[in-house]
Amino acid sequence: MTHGSGGRRPDGQASAALAAVRASWQRVSPVPDVVPADVLQLTSLRQLGAVRRHVRAFLAASLRADGVVAADVVDEVVETSILVIDELASNALRHGAPPATLDLREAGDHWVVVATDSARDVLPTPAVDRPAGHGGYGLYVIADLTSAHGVEIDGDRKHVWALLAKHRQARSQ
């Protein structure tokens, strides 16, 4: 997907794709019904390095339990997943309200990752027409790298979730 850069306007097809991603974040969709396997408290942006280390270990152990042992495959799947998880966690801290948590859930061939905070009235809002390099494109990254994503409001809590494939399809050479 082309996000446009440096003052160039995306073509019509890219504009439609960007609009679809923006709309997907404004629809309320329920978190997949899977019991959390691990719940982390999110307290500050400084803590995110420790969160990433913990999540890497969780994801790698999950893949090994599924019989995936090739280090390059584990590394690729884990690092791609970390990009999404880091965006979810940092967004909960930057744009949400405490208390914030990060739930890791296993659902067969997928992980469900849920960032929860108390800013129920602040839905994720992808950047629009922001110059390249000024940030704000993390929600597009999440949409690009996940099987599904969404937002659910439950009482006074907002749950922003993503469904991550554990096993990548083989790439053609």
Legacy VTK file of the C-alpha trace (Angstrom):
# vtk DataFile Version 3.0
C-alpha trace
ASCII
DATASET POLYDATA
POINTS 173 float
0.000 0.000 0.000
1.294 3.437 -0.858
0.993 5.996 1.896
2.230 8.939 -0.117
5.258 10.931 0.888
6.823 14.317 0.864
4.020 16.355 -0.670
3.130 13.870 -3.424
-0.550 12.998 -3.583
-1.346 9.286 -3.632
-3.005 7.992 -6.791
-6.751 7.226 -6.836
-6.319 3.559 -5.936
-4.020 4.386 -3.021
-6.397 7.134 -1.864
-9.262 4.637 -1.811
-7.139 2.152 0.147
-6.159 4.825 2.675
-9.793 5.851 3.065
-10.761 2.226 3.688
-8.126 1.893 6.419
-9.268 5.146 8.064
-12.879 3.935 8.016
-11.907 0.557 9.484
-10.636 2.267 12.640
-13.893 4.177 13.135
-16.127 1.091 13.169
-16.653 -0.635 16.456
-15.911 -4.354 16.167
-15.760 -6.835 19.030
-12.510 -8.290 20.298
-12.266 -11.974 19.297
-13.470 -14.047 22.236
-10.227 -15.635 23.396
-9.019 -15.769 26.998
-5.806 -13.764 27.606
-2.696 -15.906 28.029
-0.675 -12.973 29.386
-1.606 -9.467 30.566
0.935 -6.668 30.926
0.334 -3.385 32.721
1.353 -0.403 30.603
2.577 2.436 32.792
4.951 4.579 30.720
6.673 4.905 27.358
10.005 4.223 29.120
8.677 0.767 29.989
8.104 -0.241 26.346
11.587 -1.767 25.946
10.786 -4.237 28.737
7.348 -4.883 27.216
8.959 -5.686 23.834
11.418 -8.117 25.467
8.600 -9.863 27.336
6.410 -10.068 24.219
9.302 -11.394 22.072
9.822 -14.224 24.562
6.076 -14.977 24.666
5.737 -15.072 20.869
8.895 -17.147 20.337
7.784 -19.679 22.970
4.370 -19.874 21.317
5.940 -20.604 17.928
8.267 -23.236 19.403
5.251 -24.886 21.075
3.667 -25.025 17.598
6.766 -26.816 16.275
8.361 -23.817 14.536
12.065 -24.061 15.313
13.837 -22.393 12.370
15.410 -19.289 13.909
14.991 -17.160 10.778
11.269 -17.971 10.591
10.760 -17.296 14.305
12.679 -14.019 14.024
10.687 -12.819 11.002
7.282 -13.605 12.500
8.185 -12.216 15.923
9.746 -8.986 14.635
6.816 -8.273 12.310
4.416 -8.915 15.186
6.443 -6.658 17.493
5.923 -3.741 15.077
2.152 -4.072 15.524
2.264 -4.725 19.251
4.577 -1.781 19.876
2.195 0.527 17.967
-0.791 -0.715 19.974
0.996 -0.321 23.313
2.514 3.083 22.567
-0.810 4.403 21.231
-2.580 3.288 24.427
-0.016 5.235 26.439
0.160 8.323 24.193
-3.487 8.735 23.261
-5.347 6.723 25.883
-5.974 7.192 29.562
-4.702 5.058 32.441
-4.935 2.358 33.449
-3.666 0.703 30.284
-2.962 -2.972 29.645
-1.715 -5.192 26.846
-3.293 -8.653 26.538
-1.657 -11.437 24.554
-4.020 -14.201 23.462
-3.497 -17.378 21.458
-6.134 -18.445 18.955
-4.926 -21.394 16.894
-2.835 -20.018 14.009
-3.145 -16.442 15.285
-2.400 -14.231 18.223
-4.943 -11.682 19.346
-3.294 -8.642 20.899
-5.455 -6.165 22.794
-4.392 -2.759 24.127
-6.935 -1.469 26.630
-7.231 1.988 28.163
-9.827 4.267 29.730
-10.160 6.829 26.921
-13.366 5.259 25.613
-14.341 8.384 23.688
-11.034 8.626 21.795
-11.104 6.193 18.881
-7.912 5.512 16.928
-7.569 8.110 14.172
-5.133 7.442 11.323
-3.116 10.409 10.080
-4.493 12.265 7.072
-2.337 14.478 4.838
0.472 14.630 7.378
3.920 15.209 5.850
6.166 12.162 5.705
8.452 11.955 8.710
5.980 13.572 11.097
4.646 10.261 12.377
1.079 9.184 12.871
1.056 6.319 10.377
1.164 3.452 12.909
-2.519 2.588 12.408
-1.821 2.045 8.701
1.070 -0.250 9.648
-1.239 -2.230 11.938
-3.831 -2.547 9.158
-1.140 -3.673 6.666
0.427 -6.320 8.911
-2.628 -7.939 10.507
-5.347 -10.350 9.451
-7.939 -8.143 11.171
-8.063 -5.233 13.593
-10.666 -3.251 15.425
-11.911 -1.251 18.364
-14.446 -2.272 20.984
-15.936 -0.062 23.685
-16.916 -1.912 26.858
-18.234 0.236 29.681
-15.549 2.781 30.513
-12.789 0.913 28.637
-11.603 0.976 25.027
-10.056 -2.174 23.544
-7.947 -1.750 20.405
-7.100 -5.148 18.986
-5.220 -6.855 16.178
-5.179 -10.402 14.861
-1.659 -11.537 13.939
-0.912 -14.628 11.862
1.558 -16.937 13.578
2.636 -18.545 10.347
3.507 -16.512 7.274
2.663 -17.845 3.840
5.725 -18.922 1.872
6.905 -16.131 -0.424
7.532 -16.867 -4.095
11.117 -16.239 -5.160
LINES 1 174
173 0 1 2 3 4 5 6 7 8 9 10 11 12 13 14 15 16 17 18 19 20 21 22 23 24 25 26 27 28 29 30 31 32 33 34 35 36 37 38 39 40 41 42 43 44 45 46 47 48 49 50 51 52 53 54 55 56 57 58 59 60 61 62 63 64 65 66 67 68 69 70 71 72 73 74 75 76 77 78 79 80 81 82 83 84 85 86 87 88 89 90 91 92 93 94 95 96 97 98 99 100 101 102 103 104 105 106 107 108 109 110 111 112 113 114 115 116 117 118 119 120 121 122 123 124 125 126 127 128 129 130 131 132 133 134 135 136 137 138 139 140 141 142 143 144 145 146 147 148 149 150 151 152 153 154 155 156 157 158 159 160 161 162 163 164 165 166 167 168 169 170 171 172
